Amino acid sequence: MTESAALIARIDALEIAKAHQDRAIEDLNDALAGQFKEIEALKRQLARLADEVAEAGTNSGSGEADPPPPHY
């Protein structure tokens, strides 16, 4: 194989490797974006649930703790 043919083969190999790396980066970026959306949805759900728990605590009466049961 001549020197120019060897260089062309090396360039081809590098281009193939770069194409695979570009695809892997795109796949990872898509996965990361999906996880970010899911985390944001979970944060909103957690905040809503925390608000519901706080509201339930304020609506439970005078705010005093329940007396212990008689057998306590």
Backbone atoms as SQL, in Angstrom:
CREATE TABLE atoms (id INTEGER PRIMARY KEY, chain TEXT, resi INTEGER, resn TEXT, atom TEXT, x REAL, y REAL, z REAL);
INSERT INTO atoms VALUES
  (1, 'A', 1, 'MET', 'N', 0.845, -1.165, 0.000),
  (2, 'A', 1, 'MET', 'CA', 0.000, 0.000, 0.000),
  (3, 'A', 1, 'MET', 'C', 0.897, 1.237, 0.000),
  (4, 'A', 2, 'THR', 'N', 0.539, 2.175, -0.808),
  (5, 'A', 2, 'THR', 'CA', 1.345, 3.389, -0.878),
  (6, 'A', 2, 'THR', 'C', 1.044, 4.280, 0.315),
  (7, 'A', 3, 'GLU', 'N', 1.898, 5.249, 0.457),
  (8, 'A', 3, 'GLU', 'CA', 1.747, 6.168, 1.591),
  (9, 'A', 3, 'GLU', 'C', 0.451, 6.950, 1.508),
  (10, 'A', 4, 'SER', 'N', 0.055, 7.377, 0.334),
  (11, 'A', 4, 'SER', 'CA', -1.196, 8.139, 0.192),
  (12, 'A', 4, 'SER', 'C', -2.410, 7.249, 0.463),
  (13, 'A', 5, 'ALA', 'N', -2.337, 6.005, 0.069),
  (14, 'A', 5, 'ALA', 'CA', -3.438, 5.081, 0.337),
  (15, 'A', 5, 'ALA', 'C', -3.561, 4.827, 1.834),
  (16, 'A', 6, 'ALA', 'N', -2.438, 4.747, 2.524),
  (17, 'A', 6, 'ALA', 'CA', -2.463, 4.552, 3.974),
  (18, 'A', 6, 'ALA', 'C', -3.067, 5.764, 4.668),
  (19, 'A', 7, 'LEU', 'N', -2.707, 6.959, 4.189),
  (20, 'A', 7, 'LEU', 'CA', -3.267, 8.177, 4.774),
  (21, 'A', 7, 'LEU', 'C', -4.772, 8.258, 4.530),
  (22, 'A', 8, 'ILE', 'N', -5.201, 7.880, 3.351),
  (23, 'A', 8, 'ILE', 'CA', -6.633, 7.891, 3.044),
  (24, 'A', 8, 'ILE', 'C', -7.377, 6.902, 3.945),
  (25, 'A', 9, 'ALA', 'N', -6.789, 5.739, 4.162),
  (26, 'A', 9, 'ALA', 'CA', -7.400, 4.740, 5.038),
  (27, 'A', 9, 'ALA', 'C', -7.502, 5.265, 6.471),
  (28, 'A', 10, 'ARG', 'N', -6.458, 5.943, 6.919),
  (29, 'A', 10, 'ARG', 'CA', -6.492, 6.522, 8.280),
  (30, 'A', 10, 'ARG', 'C', -7.546, 7.607, 8.389),
  (31, 'A', 11, 'ILE', 'N', -7.651, 8.445, 7.367),
  (32, 'A', 11, 'ILE', 'CA', -8.664, 9.509, 7.373),
  (33, 'A', 11, 'ILE', 'C', -10.065, 8.905, 7.372),
  (34, 'A', 12, 'ASP', 'N', -10.261, 7.879, 6.573),
  (35, 'A', 12, 'ASP', 'CA', -11.561, 7.201, 6.542),
  (36, 'A', 12, 'ASP', 'C', -11.908, 6.628, 7.915),
  (37, 'A', 13, 'ALA', 'N', -10.933, 6.009, 8.556),
  (38, 'A', 13, 'ALA', 'CA', -11.162, 5.443, 9.891),
  (39, 'A', 13, 'ALA', 'C', -11.511, 6.542, 10.892),
  (40, 'A', 14, 'LEU', 'N', -10.821, 7.675, 10.801),
  (41, 'A', 14, 'LEU', 'CA', -11.117, 8.792, 11.697),
  (42, 'A', 14, 'LEU', 'C', -12.518, 9.360, 11.437),
  (43, 'A', 15, 'GLU', 'N', -12.907, 9.453, 10.183),
  (44, 'A', 15, 'GLU', 'CA', -14.234, 9.957, 9.851),
  (45, 'A', 15, 'GLU', 'C', -15.323, 9.015, 10.353),
  (46, 'A', 16, 'ILE', 'N', -15.083, 7.715, 10.246),
  (47, 'A', 16, 'ILE', 'CA', -16.048, 6.742, 10.763),
  (48, 'A', 16, 'ILE', 'C', -16.155, 6.850, 12.282),
  (49, 'A', 17, 'ALA', 'N', -15.006, 6.956, 12.940),
  (50, 'A', 17, 'ALA', 'CA', -15.012, 7.084, 14.402),
  (51, 'A', 17, 'ALA', 'C', -15.732, 8.357, 14.827),
  (52, 'A', 18, 'LYS', 'N', -15.508, 9.449, 14.115),
  (53, 'A', 18, 'LYS', 'CA', -16.176, 10.720, 14.444),
  (54, 'A', 18, 'LYS', 'C', -17.674, 10.596, 14.244),
  (55, 'A', 19, 'ALA', 'N', -18.110, 9.933, 13.198),
  (56, 'A', 19, 'ALA', 'CA', -19.538, 9.757, 12.962),
  (57, 'A', 19, 'ALA', 'C', -20.179, 8.967, 14.105),
  (58, 'A', 20, 'HIS', 'N', -19.496, 7.918, 14.584),
  (59, 'A', 20, 'HIS', 'CA', -20.018, 7.141, 15.712),
  (60, 'A', 20, 'HIS', 'C', -20.059, 7.990, 16.982),
  (61, 'A', 21, 'GLN', 'N', -19.029, 8.793, 17.198),
  (62, 'A', 21, 'GLN', 'CA', -19.001, 9.662, 18.376),
  (63, 'A', 21, 'GLN', 'C', -20.105, 10.714, 18.306),
  (64, 'A', 22, 'ASP', 'N', -20.336, 11.282, 17.128),
  (65, 'A', 22, 'ASP', 'CA', -21.405, 12.267, 16.975),
  (66, 'A', 22, 'ASP', 'C', -22.755, 11.648, 17.298),
  (67, 'A', 23, 'ARG', 'N', -22.988, 10.437, 16.840),
  (68, 'A', 23, 'ARG', 'CA', -24.253, 9.758, 17.119),
  (69, 'A', 23, 'ARG', 'C', -24.391, 9.463, 18.610),
  (70, 'A', 24, 'ALA', 'N', -23.306, 9.031, 19.233),
  (71, 'A', 24, 'ALA', 'CA', -23.343, 8.748, 20.669),
  (72, 'A', 24, 'ALA', 'C', -23.630, 10.019, 21.457),
  (73, 'A', 25, 'ILE', 'N', -23.038, 11.119, 21.053),
  (74, 'A', 25, 'ILE', 'CA', -23.277, 12.396, 21.734),
  (75, 'A', 25, 'ILE', 'C', -24.739, 12.815, 21.574),
  (76, 'A', 26, 'GLU', 'N', -25.302, 12.643, 20.385),
  (77, 'A', 26, 'GLU', 'CA', -26.713, 12.970, 20.169),
  (78, 'A', 26, 'GLU', 'C', -27.612, 12.105, 21.045),
  (79, 'A', 27, 'ASP', 'N', -27.308, 10.808, 21.115),
  (80, 'A', 27, 'ASP', 'CA', -28.104, 9.903, 21.941),
  (81, 'A', 27, 'ASP', 'C', -28.031, 10.309, 23.419),
  (82, 'A', 28, 'LEU', 'N', -26.832, 10.633, 23.889),
  (83, 'A', 28, 'LEU', 'CA', -26.671, 11.051, 25.280),
  (84, 'A', 28, 'LEU', 'C', -27.385, 12.375, 25.548),
  (85, 'A', 29, 'ASN', 'N', -27.325, 13.285, 24.597),
  (86, 'A', 29, 'ASN', 'CA', -28.009, 14.564, 24.749),
  (87, 'A', 29, 'ASN', 'C', -29.516, 14.365, 24.828),
  (88, 'A', 30, 'ASP', 'N', -30.066, 13.484, 23.985),
  (89, 'A', 30, 'ASP', 'CA', -31.493, 13.194, 24.024),
  (90, 'A', 30, 'ASP', 'C', -31.891, 12.586, 25.363),
  (91, 'A', 31, 'ALA', 'N', -31.080, 11.660, 25.853),
  (92, 'A', 31, 'ALA', 'CA', -31.370, 11.032, 27.141),
  (93, 'A', 31, 'ALA', 'C', -31.317, 12.057, 28.266),
  (94, 'A', 32, 'LEU', 'N', -30.335, 12.935, 28.220),
  (95, 'A', 32, 'LEU', 'CA', -30.200, 13.960, 29.249),
  (96, 'A', 32, 'LEU', 'C', -31.379, 14.924, 29.223),
  (97, 'A', 33, 'ALA', 'N', -31.808, 15.314, 28.037),
  (98, 'A', 33, 'ALA', 'CA', -32.958, 16.216, 27.924),
  (99, 'A', 33, 'ALA', 'C', -34.220, 15.545, 28.468),
  (100, 'A', 34, 'GLY', 'N', -34.403, 14.267, 28.179),
  (101, 'A', 34, 'GLY', 'CA', -35.547, 13.539, 28.708),
  (102, 'A', 34, 'GLY', 'C', -35.523, 13.447, 30.221),
  (103, 'A', 35, 'GLN', 'N', -34.359, 13.212, 30.777),
  (104, 'A', 35, 'GLN', 'CA', -34.234, 13.135, 32.229),
  (105, 'A', 35, 'GLN', 'C', -34.489, 14.498, 32.870),
  (106, 'A', 36, 'PHE', 'N', -34.035, 15.563, 32.216),
  (107, 'A', 36, 'PHE', 'CA', -34.272, 16.905, 32.741),
  (108, 'A', 36, 'PHE', 'C', -35.769, 17.194, 32.794),
  (109, 'A', 37, 'LYS', 'N', -36.496, 16.836, 31.730),
  (110, 'A', 37, 'LYS', 'CA', -37.943, 17.048, 31.715),
  (111, 'A', 37, 'LYS', 'C', -38.621, 16.248, 32.817),
  (112, 'A', 38, 'GLU', 'N', -38.187, 15.011, 33.008),
  (113, 'A', 38, 'GLU', 'CA', -38.778, 14.173, 34.038),
  (114, 'A', 38, 'GLU', 'C', -38.492, 14.730, 35.436),
  (115, 'A', 39, 'ILE', 'N', -37.287, 15.208, 35.654),
  (116, 'A', 39, 'ILE', 'CA', -36.932, 15.795, 36.954),
  (117, 'A', 39, 'ILE', 'C', -37.775, 17.030, 37.229),
  (118, 'A', 40, 'GLU', 'N', -37.961, 17.877, 36.210),
  (119, 'A', 40, 'GLU', 'CA', -38.777, 19.076, 36.381),
  (120, 'A', 40, 'GLU', 'C', -40.223, 18.703, 36.714),
  (121, 'A', 41, 'ALA', 'N', -40.775, 17.691, 36.050),
  (122, 'A', 41, 'ALA', 'CA', -42.135, 17.253, 36.344),
  (123, 'A', 41, 'ALA', 'C', -42.228, 16.711, 37.765),
  (124, 'A', 42, 'LEU', 'N', -41.220, 15.960, 38.196),
  (125, 'A', 42, 'LEU', 'CA', -41.213, 15.420, 39.558),
  (126, 'A', 42, 'LEU', 'C', -41.082, 16.526, 40.602),
  (127, 'A', 43, 'LYS', 'N', -40.310, 17.564, 40.290),
  (128, 'A', 43, 'LYS', 'CA', -40.199, 18.698, 41.212),
  (129, 'A', 43, 'LYS', 'C', -41.537, 19.398, 41.384),
  (130, 'A', 44, 'ARG', 'N', -42.253, 19.595, 40.260),
  (131, 'A', 44, 'ARG', 'CA', -43.571, 20.234, 40.343),
  (132, 'A', 44, 'ARG', 'C', -44.540, 19.377, 41.144),
  (133, 'A', 45, 'GLN', 'N', -44.503, 18.064, 40.918),
  (134, 'A', 45, 'GLN', 'CA', -45.377, 17.159, 41.655),
  (135, 'A', 45, 'GLN', 'C', -45.049, 17.168, 43.144),
  (136, 'A', 46, 'LEU', 'N', -43.769, 17.182, 43.477),
  (137, 'A', 46, 'LEU', 'CA', -43.360, 17.210, 44.875),
  (138, 'A', 46, 'LEU', 'C', -43.807, 18.500, 45.556),
  (139, 'A', 47, 'ALA', 'N', -43.668, 19.620, 44.858),
  (140, 'A', 47, 'ALA', 'CA', -44.099, 20.895, 45.428),
  (141, 'A', 47, 'ALA', 'C', -45.607, 20.899, 45.657),
  (142, 'A', 48, 'ARG', 'N', -46.366, 20.351, 44.693),
  (143, 'A', 48, 'ARG', 'CA', -47.812, 20.285, 44.840),
  (144, 'A', 48, 'ARG', 'C', -48.198, 19.401, 46.024),
  (145, 'A', 49, 'LEU', 'N', -47.538, 18.256, 46.162),
  (146, 'A', 49, 'LEU', 'CA', -47.831, 17.359, 47.283),
  (147, 'A', 49, 'LEU', 'C', -47.455, 17.994, 48.618),
  (148, 'A', 50, 'ALA', 'N', -46.342, 18.724, 48.642),
  (149, 'A', 50, 'ALA', 'CA', -45.945, 19.406, 49.880),
  (150, 'A', 50, 'ALA', 'C', -46.979, 20.455, 50.257),
  (151, 'A', 51, 'ASP', 'N', -47.503, 21.163, 49.262),
  (152, 'A', 51, 'ASP', 'CA', -48.549, 22.144, 49.536),
  (153, 'A', 51, 'ASP', 'C', -49.808, 21.472, 50.073),
  (154, 'A', 52, 'GLU', 'N', -50.173, 20.328, 49.488),
  (155, 'A', 52, 'GLU', 'CA', -51.353, 19.602, 49.960),
  (156, 'A', 52, 'GLU', 'C', -51.169, 19.118, 51.390),
  (157, 'A', 53, 'VAL', 'N', -49.990, 18.637, 51.732),
  (158, 'A', 53, 'VAL', 'CA', -49.728, 18.172, 53.096),
  (159, 'A', 53, 'VAL', 'C', -49.782, 19.346, 54.069),
  (160, 'A', 54, 'ALA', 'N', -49.189, 20.473, 53.675),
  (161, 'A', 54, 'ALA', 'CA', -49.223, 21.647, 54.551),
  (162, 'A', 54, 'ALA', 'C', -50.650, 22.138, 54.734),
  (163, 'A', 55, 'GLU', 'N', -51.429, 22.112, 53.671),
  (164, 'A', 55, 'GLU', 'CA', -52.821, 22.545, 53.756),
  (165, 'A', 55, 'GLU', 'C', -53.629, 21.592, 54.629),
  (166, 'A', 56, 'ALA', 'N', -53.376, 20.310, 54.515),
  (167, 'A', 56, 'ALA', 'CA', -54.077, 19.335, 55.338),
  (168, 'A', 56, 'ALA', 'C', -53.724, 19.520, 56.811),
  (169, 'A', 57, 'GLY', 'N', -52.482, 19.911, 57.075),
  (170, 'A', 57, 'GLY', 'CA', -52.070, 20.148, 58.460),
  (171, 'A', 57, 'GLY', 'C', -52.746, 21.360, 59.059),
  (172, 'A', 58, 'THR', 'N', -52.959, 22.399, 58.280),
  (173, 'A', 58, 'THR', 'CA', -53.607, 23.601, 58.802),
  (174, 'A', 58, 'THR', 'C', -55.112, 23.416, 58.905),
  (175, 'A', 59, 'ASN', 'N', -55.688, 22.522, 58.127),
  (176, 'A', 59, 'ASN', 'CA', -57.131, 22.294, 58.157),
  (177, 'A', 59, 'ASN', 'C', -57.532, 21.220, 59.155),
  (178, 'A', 60, 'SER', 'N', -56.584, 20.655, 59.878),
  (179, 'A', 60, 'SER', 'CA', -56.894, 19.526, 60.760),
  (180, 'A', 60, 'SER', 'C', -57.467, 19.962, 62.095),
  (181, 'A', 61, 'GLY', 'N', -57.623, 21.219, 62.343),
  (182, 'A', 61, 'GLY', 'CA', -58.225, 21.641, 63.606),
  (183, 'A', 61, 'GLY', 'C', -57.424, 22.748, 64.238),
  (184, 'A', 62, 'SER', 'N', -57.317, 22.674, 65.534),
  (185, 'A', 62, 'SER', 'CA', -56.665, 23.738, 66.291),
  (186, 'A', 62, 'SER', 'C', -55.151, 23.693, 66.178),
  (187, 'A', 63, 'GLY', 'N', -54.631, 22.688, 65.569),
  (188, 'A', 63, 'GLY', 'CA', -53.189, 22.588, 65.415),
  (189, 'A', 63, 'GLY', 'C', -52.516, 21.865, 66.557),
  (190, 'A', 64, 'GLU', 'N', -53.304, 21.504, 67.599),
  (191, 'A', 64, 'GLU', 'CA', -52.729, 20.766, 68.725),
  (192, 'A', 64, 'GLU', 'C', -52.605, 19.295, 68.345),
  (193, 'A', 65, 'ALA', 'N', -51.692, 18.637, 68.990),
  (194, 'A', 65, 'ALA', 'CA', -51.493, 17.216, 68.730),
  (195, 'A', 65, 'ALA', 'C', -52.652, 16.426, 69.325),
  (196, 'A', 66, 'ASP', 'N', -52.986, 15.326, 68.692),
  (197, 'A', 66, 'ASP', 'CA', -54.035, 14.462, 69.213),
  (198, 'A', 66, 'ASP', 'C', -53.588, 13.877, 70.555),
  (199, 'A', 67, 'PRO', 'N', -54.520, 13.727, 71.488),
  (200, 'A', 67, 'PRO', 'CA', -54.122, 13.129, 72.773),
  (201, 'A', 67, 'PRO', 'C', -53.759, 11.660, 72.555),
  (202, 'A', 68, 'PRO', 'N', -52.885, 11.125, 73.374),
  (203, 'A', 68, 'PRO', 'CA', -52.523, 9.719, 73.202),
  (204, 'A', 68, 'PRO', 'C', -53.720, 8.823, 73.506),
  (205, 'A', 69, 'PRO', 'N', -53.758, 7.653, 72.922),
  (206, 'A', 69, 'PRO', 'CA', -54.867, 6.739, 73.206),
  (207, 'A', 69, 'PRO', 'C', -54.862, 6.311, 74.675),
  (208, 'A', 70, 'PRO', 'N', -55.993, 5.862, 75.209),
  (209, 'A', 70, 'PRO', 'CA', -56.083, 5.535, 76.638),
  (210, 'A', 70, 'PRO', 'C', -55.122, 4.452, 77.103),
  (211, 'A', 71, 'HIS', 'N', -54.776, 3.539, 76.244),
  (212, 'A', 71, 'HIS', 'CA', -53.882, 2.446, 76.656),
  (213, 'A', 71, 'HIS', 'C', -52.399, 2.847, 76.570),
  (214, 'A', 72, 'TYR', 'N', -52.098, 4.082, 76.248),
  (215, 'A', 72, 'TYR', 'CA', -50.733, 4.503, 76.037),
  (216, 'A', 72, 'TYR', 'C', -49.998, 4.678, 77.307);
